[in-house]
Amino acid sequence: MAEGETKRIIMTGNYQHTIDAKGRLFLPAKMRKYFEGETVYVVPGFGDYVMVLPSPVYISLLDELDKIPNQLQRDTMRMFFNGNTSECELDGQGRIVIPLPLKEKFGLEKEVTVVGTGKRLEIWQPEKWRASVSQVDMQDVRNILEANNFMF
């Protein structure tokens, strides 16, 4: 990679993993390259999941929050994200720690589903992941893509 270039982050797939008694979770082997040597940010999600963001993605999120013109809204978003986000490092075995408050809030126990959604990973209860996926109608997906001139 040339100097000044940033690596493109594309995380895909879903994987069944376990959280151990110390709250550690192995990241899928294919995804670890996006987190090696970086601070990992464990963030509350916008649904029934916890987000795991590599440092460049979290920094980009903070930069976008700074663009919110309304001071109160901007401060609220900074408080939400920075106040509820946990920083960690990938350990030598490719694990991160899911903080207890996030485990409890999102009902994450031993078995979890790790989902790649582009620039982030999502950590789901397996039942909630299956229920969420089962609600997706492929015709709706097609209609949304067509309505946004997204064809491939």
N, C-alpha and C positions, 0 to 999 in steps of 0.2 A: 504494500500500500504506500502510495506517495505521501510525502510530508504534507500535512494540512488536510489530508483526506480523512473522512470519518468512515468507519465500517458501517455498512448497511445492516440493520437489525431486522431479521425476519424470523420470528419464532412461530412454529406451527405444530399441529398434532395435539393429542391428549394422551396422558400417561397416568397409570395407576401407581401411586407411591404411598409410603407410610411416614407419619411423623412419629419419631421415637419419644421416649419418656422425658427427654430433656428438651423437647420442642424442635428437634433438628429434622430437616427435610432434605433428602437428596434431590437436587435439581436434575432433570433429565440430561443425560450425557450430551445429547446433541445441542442443548441450550447453554451449557456451561461456558462455552467460548465467549458469550456475550457478557459474562459476569466476572471472568477471571481478571484479577488485577484491578478491579473496580469496586467501589462501594456499592453495595446492593441495598435498595430501598424497598422495605416491606410496608405497603400502603393499604388502608381500607379501600375496598372496591365500591362500586356504585350499585352493586346488586348483592348477590349472595356469595361473594367471593373476596379473597384478599389478592391484591396485585403485588407482583414482584417486578421491580423496574431496575434496569441497569442505570448506572450513574448518568450517562448522556441523556437518557429519556427523562429521568427525574429533573435534571437541570433544565431541560427544554420545557417541561411542565411549569417549573417555577418562573421561567422567563415569560411564558404565556400568561401566567397569573399576573405578572407585573404590568401587562398591557390592559388589564381590566380598568376602564376609566373611572368607575365609581369607587371612591376610596373605601367606603364601608364594605362593599362587596369584595374588593381586593383584599382587605384586611381579614375578612371572614374566611376567604379561601386560603390565605396564607396560614391562618390559625388552624383551620381544619387539616390541611395537608402536613404542615410542619409539626403540629402538635400531636398528630396521630401516626406519624411515620416513624419507623424504626430503621436505623442504619445497621448493617452488618457486613461481614466479609464472607466470601465463599471459603470454607475451610479446605484443608488438604484433601479431603475425601469428596468434595463437591457438594457440601451441605450448607444450608443457611438455617438460622433460627427463626421460627415463627413466634413472635412474642405472645405470651399468655393472654393479654387483653384482646388481641386480634383473634386468637384461637377461640376464646370464649364467645366473643361477639358474633363470629361467623359459624360457630358450632363445629369447628374443625377438630376432629378427634384423631384416631390412629390412621384410618384409611382416608386418602384424599385423591382427587383427580387434579392433575396439573395440566393446564391448557395453554398452548401457545396461541396468542391472539395478535400476532404481528410484532409490535414493539414491546410487548409485556407478556408475562406469565400470569395466569390466574389460578388460584388455589381454591378448589370447590369441595364441598361435601359431595361424594359420588352420587347420592340420590338426587341432590339438587341439580347437579350437572345433567344427569340423564333427563330429569323433568324439563329443564330449560331447553335442551336440544330437541326433545320430543315435541315441543311447541312450535318449532320452526317449520313452516310450510314452504316447500320448494317453489311453489308458484308465487308466493309472496316475495321470496328472494329474487326470482326472475323479474317480477314486476318492479321491485325497487331498483334493481340494476338498470332495467330499460328506462325507467323514469329519470334516471340520472345519467343517461347516455353512456352507460358503462357496459360495453360489449367486448367479449373476447372469444 
